[in-house]
């Protein structure tokens, strides 16, 4: 798609596509109801599969209603991009200025993907939403999407082209949507070495794709099969009184678009492992995993997989194969080009984007409260950042010691599927590394 970002761009909905969407949503809603009512085999009462069925039924029923309503308004532009901003009349009659766009990401699976637009809190609060947008927003939140979700399935064209258009307009007109640039500028006092840093290149305090033997203790090196090492950070870059290295690692679970890591493995949670939360003991410069490997569903022997988890287990094993291939291709690309790129399992650049991604998105400073889900029994203070504009989170260990934010990076910078932000904290007294995952 050839784009002139100085000119407006308009898209009208296709009645044929809307009809197909309505029919598909109705069918999926029926499947969700069947799962929720346990009319299908292998659905245990109170299981995640049953919950997903109810959530899916609500979500797709809302999609059906919206698609039918949209059939009556296909004569005017549905989605408009211009130098002033973007407008999606399915969500609001108001324009969203590009300067308010803080982040762009992709949610969903091929064939049903959305462009997720994170806008500033001030604009989010003032944006007048349509009734259908309020309905679908509630359904989206139940599935973990707490931002503006722009669907392009009712337009002709390739999803990647639409995503690229959003990125190009935002970059050209003051937005921070380019996933290759840091979303925030850390305070110099919290990260003194980064002031003039180029995050797209390795440095004395950032090491991308660290070897597993440099990340995990010797007897746990095989954890690389479940936790891909993305980047190592020198603690001296966060606090001049500290030394040693900590690491951002990315679990291959959860299944794309479903739950969190640890969602289906509650029996193996403990003081260090919970839903969406992992705490490592830091020994020297390496991590010790403090629990049973069956915290990862893919680690279960197939004979132990219960009927309600069997479908997810099978799909997850395939995801492991794909993401391992994507990660290895990313590593090979880094060795060849000296920069980080998101690479598909087949070796292609994701979204056909050959530009390098930053090694990290944020170094030090405040850990902002986006969609961080704490499941461990930790005290979590929510307070305003020093500028008073955003909410930050400060976890505290059970012994009463505060964790400090070290660094954050989207998991999908390093492979084709990953969290919208992997957030790493460090507690220097007990030497603990806490990792959380933000799914926008």
C-alpha positions in Angstrom: 0.0 0.0 0.0 1.5 3.3 -1.1 0.9 6.0 1.5 1.3 9.8 1.4 1.1 10.6 5.1 0.4 14.3 4.3 -2.9 13.4 2.6 -6.1 11.9 4.2 -6.8 8.3 3.7 -10.3 6.8 4.0 -11.7 3.3 4.1 -15.3 2.2 3.6 -16.8 -1.1 4.9 -17.6 -3.9 2.4 -21.3 -5.1 2.8 -20.1 -8.6 1.7 -17.4 -8.7 4.4 -19.8 -7.4 7.0 -22.3 -10.2 6.2 -19.6 -12.8 6.5 -18.4 -11.3 9.7 -21.9 -11.4 11.2 -22.4 -15.0 10.1 -19.0 -16.0 11.6 -19.6 -14.2 14.8 -23.0 -15.8 15.3 -21.4 -19.2 14.8 -18.6 -18.5 17.2 -21.0 -17.2 19.8 -22.9 -20.5 19.5 -19.7 -22.5 20.0 -19.0 -20.3 23.1 -22.4 -21.0 24.5 -21.9 -24.7 23.9 -18.6 -24.6 25.9 -20.1 -22.4 28.6 -23.1 -24.8 29.1 -20.7 -27.8 28.8 -22.6 -29.2 25.9 -19.3 -30.3 24.3 -17.2 -33.1 25.6 -14.1 -32.5 27.7 -15.3 -29.3 29.4 -15.1 -29.6 33.2 -17.1 -27.4 35.6 -15.2 -24.2 36.5 -12.4 -24.9 34.0 -10.6 -22.3 32.0 -12.2 -23.7 28.8 -15.7 -23.1 30.3 -14.7 -19.6 31.2 -13.3 -19.0 27.8 -16.6 -20.3 26.3 -18.7 -17.7 28.3 -16.3 -14.9 27.5 -16.2 -15.9 23.8 -20.0 -16.1 23.7 -20.3 -12.6 25.0 -17.6 -11.2 22.8 -18.9 -12.8 19.5 -22.5 -11.9 20.3 -21.4 -8.3 20.6 -19.5 -8.6 17.3 -22.6 -10.0 15.6 -24.8 -7.1 16.8 -22.2 -4.6 15.7 -21.7 -6.2 12.3 -25.5 -6.2 11.6 -25.8 -2.6 12.7 -22.8 -1.6 10.6 -24.5 -3.0 7.5 -26.8 0.0 7.5 -24.0 2.5 7.4 -21.6 1.4 4.7 -22.0 4.5 2.5 -19.7 6.8 4.4 -16.0 6.3 5.4 -15.7 4.1 8.4 -12.0 4.6 9.2 -10.1 7.8 8.3 -6.4 8.6 8.7 -5.1 12.2 8.2 -2.3 14.4 9.4 -4.5 15.5 12.2 -5.2 12.1 13.6 -7.5 9.1 13.0 -11.2 8.5 13.4 -13.1 5.3 13.5 -16.9 6.0 13.5 -17.6 2.6 14.9 -16.0 3.8 18.1 -16.4 7.6 18.1 -17.3 10.6 16.0 -14.2 12.4 17.4 -10.8 12.4 16.0 -7.9 11.0 18.0 -4.7 13.2 17.5 -1.6 11.3 16.6 0.2 13.1 19.5 -2.0 11.2 21.9 -1.0 7.8 20.5 1.4 6.2 22.9 1.7 2.7 21.5 0.5 0.5 18.7 0.3 -3.3 19.0 -1.5 -6.3 17.4 -3.9 -8.5 19.2 -5.7 -11.7 18.1 -5.0 -14.5 15.7 -4.6 -14.4 11.9 -8.0 -13.7 10.4 -9.3 -11.9 13.4 -6.5 -9.5 14.4 -7.0 -6.0 15.7 -4.8 -2.9 15.8 -4.6 -2.0 19.5 -4.1 1.7 20.0 -3.0 2.9 23.4 -3.8 6.6 23.8 -3.0 9.1 26.5 -5.1 8.9 29.7 -6.4 12.4 29.1 -7.7 11.6 25.6 -9.0 8.2 26.7 -11.1 9.8 29.4 -12.5 12.5 27.1 -13.2 10.4 24.0 -17.0 10.1 23.5 -17.6 6.4 22.6 -20.6 5.1 20.6 -23.0 2.7 22.3 -21.7 -0.2 20.3 -18.1 0.7 21.2 -19.0 0.7 24.9 -20.6 -2.8 24.5 -17.6 -4.2 22.6 -15.1 -2.4 24.9 -16.5 -4.3 27.9 -16.2 -7.6 26.0 -12.6 -6.7 24.9 -11.6 -6.0 28.5 -12.8 -9.4 29.6 -10.3 -10.8 27.0 -7.5 -8.6 28.2 -7.7 -5.7 25.7 -8.0 -2.5 27.6 -7.3 0.0 24.8 -8.9 1.1 21.5 -9.2 -2.0 19.3 -9.5 -1.1 15.6 -10.7 -4.0 13.3 -9.9 -3.9 9.6 -11.6 -7.1 8.6 -14.5 -5.3 7.0 -12.2 -3.5 4.6 -10.4 -4.8 1.5 -6.7 -5.1 1.9 -4.0 -6.8 3.9 -3.9 -6.4 7.7 -0.1 -5.6 7.6 -0.7 -2.7 5.3 -3.2 -1.2 7.6 -0.9 -1.6 10.6 1.9 0.0 8.6 -0.3 2.9 7.7 -1.0 3.6 11.4 2.7 3.4 12.2 3.7 5.8 9.4 1.0 8.4 10.1 1.8 8.3 13.8 5.5 8.7 13.2 5.1 11.5 10.8 2.7 13.5 13.0 4.0 13.4 16.5 2.9 10.1 17.8 4.9 7.5 19.8 3.4 4.6 18.0 6.6 3.4 16.3 7.4 0.1 18.1 11.0 0.6 17.2 11.4 3.6 19.6 11.3 3.8 23.4 7.8 4.7 24.6 9.2 6.7 27.5 12.4 8.6 28.4 13.8 7.4 31.7 15.0 9.9 34.3 18.7 10.4 34.2 18.9 10.0 38.0 17.5 6.5 37.8 19.7 5.3 34.9 22.7 7.5 34.6 24.4 5.5 31.8 21.6 5.6 29.3 21.3 9.4 28.7 22.9 9.3 25.2 22.3 5.6 24.6 21.1 4.2 21.3 18.8 1.4 22.4 19.0 -0.3 19.0 22.6 -1.3 19.6 24.4 -3.5 22.2 26.3 -1.5 24.9 28.3 -2.0 28.0 25.1 -2.4 30.0 22.8 -4.1 27.5 23.4 -7.6 26.0 20.8 -9.0 23.7 20.3 -12.7 23.2 22.4 -13.8 26.2 23.5 -17.4 26.3 21.4 -19.7 28.5 24.4 -20.6 30.6 24.8 -16.9 31.4 21.2 -16.5 32.5 20.3 -19.7 34.4 22.3 -21.6 37.0 24.2 -24.6 35.6 21.6 -27.2 36.6 18.8 -25.3 35.1 20.2 -24.2 31.7 17.5 -26.2 29.9 14.9 -23.7 31.2 15.7 -21.9 27.9 13.2 -24.3 26.4 10.4 -22.5 28.3 11.9 -19.1 29.0 13.7 -17.4 26.1 16.5 -15.1 27.2 15.9 -11.7 25.5 18.4 -9.2 27.0 20.7 -8.8 30.0 20.9 -5.6 31.9 23.9 -4.4 34.1 22.4 -3.4 37.5 25.1 -0.6 37.7 23.1 1.2 35.0 20.2 1.4 37.4 22.1 2.2 40.6 25.8 3.0 40.8 26.0 1.1 44.1 24.8 -2.1 42.5 26.8 -4.7 40.4 25.9 -7.8 38.5 23.5 -8.7 35.7 19.8 -9.5 35.6 17.9 -10.7 32.6 14.6 -10.2 30.8 13.2 -13.6 29.8 10.1 -14.4 27.8 8.0 -17.5 28.5 6.5 -19.1 25.4 3.2 -19.6 27.3 0.4 -18.6 27.4 -1.4 -19.7 24.3 -1.8 -16.7 22.0 -4.7 -14.6 23.0 -5.6 -16.8 26.0 -4.9 -16.1 29.7 -1.5 -15.7 31.3 1.5 -17.9 31.9 0.5 -20.1 34.9 -3.2 -19.7 34.3 -4.0 -23.5 34.0 -1.3 -24.7 36.4 -2.5 -23.5 39.8 -1.4 -26.7 41.5 2.2 -25.8 40.9 2.0 -22.2 42.1 4.0 -21.2 45.2 5.6 -18.1 46.8 7.7 -17.5 43.7 5.3 -18.7 40.9 1.8 -17.4 40.2 -0.4 -16.4 37.3 1.5 -13.8 35.3 4.2 -13.6 38.0 7.7 -15.2 38.2 10.3 -14.5 40.9 13.8 -15.8 40.5 16.5 -16.0 43.1 19.6 -14.2 41.7 22.8 -16.1 42.4 25.8 -14.3 41.1 24.6 -13.2 37.7 22.3 -16.1 37.2 18.7 -17.0 37.9 17.5 -19.9 40.0 13.9 -21.0 39.1 12.1 -21.6 42.4 9.5 -24.2 41.8 8.1 -27.2 39.8 8.6 -27.2 36.1 5.0 -28.2 35.7 4.2 -24.5 36.2 4.6 -24.6 32.4 1.7 -26.5 30.9 3.9 -27.7 28.1 6.1 -29.5 30.6 3.3 -31.8 31.7 3.6 -35.5 30.6 0.9 -36.0 28.1 -0.7 -38.7 30.3 -1.2 -36.2 33.1 -3.1 -33.7 30.9 -6.8 -33.5 31.9 -9.5 -33.6 29.3 -10.4 -29.9 29.8 -6.8 -28.9 29.0 -6.1 -31.3 26.1 -7.0 -29.0 23.2 -5.0 -26.2 24.8 -2.1 -28.5 25.4 -1.9 -29.6 21.8 -2.1 -26.1 20.5 0.5 -24.9 23.0 3.0 -27.6 21.8 2.6 -26.2 18.3 3.1 -22.7 19.6 6.3 -23.8 21.3 7.6 -25.2 18.0 6.7 -22.0 16.1 8.1 -19.6 18.7 11.3 -21.6 19.1 11.8 -21.2 15.3 11.0 -17.5 15.5 13.4 -16.9 18.4 16.3 -18.9 16.7 15.7 -17.0 13.4 15.8 -13.7 15.4 19.1 -14.8 17.0 20.6 -15.7 13.6 19.5 -12.3 12.3 21.1 -10.6 15.2 24.4 -12.4 14.7 24.2 -11.5 11.0 23.1 -7.8 11.3 24.1 -6.9 14.8 20.6 -5.6 15.6 17.3 -7.0 17.0 14.5 -7.7 14.6 11.1 -9.5 15.0 11.3 -12.5 12.7 8.5 -14.9 11.8 9.0 -18.7 12.2 9.8 -19.0 8.5 12.5 -16.4 8.7 10.7 -13.4 7.2 10.6 -10.0 9.0 7.3 -9.6 10.7 5.1 -7.0 9.0 7.9 -6.9 6.3 9.6 -4.4 8.6 13.4 -4.7 8.2 14.2 -1.8 10.6 15.9 -2.7 13.9 13.9 -2.7 17.2 15.3 -1.4 20.4 16.9 -3.9 22.8 14.7 -2.4 25.6 11.8 0.0 25.6 12.5 1.6 29.0 15.5 1.5 31.4 14.9 2.3 35.1 12.5 5.0 36.2 8.9 4.2 37.1 7.1 1.0 36.2 3.7 2.4 35.0 0.5 0.5 35.7 -0.8 -0.6 32.4 -2.4 -4.1 32.5 0.0 -5.6 35.1 -1.7 -8.5 36.9 -0.2 -9.4 40.3 -1.2 -12.8 41.6 1.5 -13.4 44.2 1.0 -12.4 47.7 3.0 -9.2 47.4 2.2 -5.7 48.7 1.9 -3.4 45.7 1.9 0.3 46.1 0.1 2.3 43.4 1.2 6.0 43.4 1.7 8.8 41.0 4.9 9.2 39.1 7.0 12.2 40.1 5.5 14.4 37.4 2.0 13.5 38.7 0.7 12.4 35.3 0.7 8.6 35.5 0.2 5.8 38.0 3.3 3.7 38.9 3.5 0.4 40.8 6.1 -0.5 43.4 6.0 -4.1 44.6 7.3 -5.1 48.0 8.7 -8.5 49.0 7.2 -10.5 51.8 10.1 -9.4 54.0 9.2 -5.8 53.4 11.8 -4.8 50.8 10.9 -2.8 47.8 11.5 -3.9 44.3 13.0 -1.4 41.8 12.0 -1.3 38.1 15.0 -2.3 36.0 13.8 -2.5 32.4 10.8 -3.2 30.2 10.5 -4.5 26.6 7.8 -6.0 24.5 8.3 -9.7 24.0 7.3 -9.4 20.4 10.5 -7.4 19.6 12.5 -10.6 19.8 10.0 -13.2 18.3 6.7 -13.2 16.6 4.6 -13.7 19.7 5.1 -12.2 23.2 3.7 -9.9 25.8 3.1 -6.2 25.0 5.6 -5.5 27.8 7.8 -7.7 29.9 8.5 -5.8 33.1 11.6 -6.7 35.2 12.0 -5.6 38.9 15.0 -6.3 41.2 15.1 -6.4 45.0 18.7 -6.0 46.1 18.5 -7.2 49.8 17.1 -10.7 49.1 18.4 -10.6 45.6 15.1 -11.4 43.8 14.2 -10.7 40.2 10.4 -10.3 39.6 9.1 -10.5 36.1 5.5 -9.5 35.1 3.8 -9.4 31.7 1.6 -6.7 30.4 -1.0 -7.8 27.8 -2.7 -4.7 26.4 
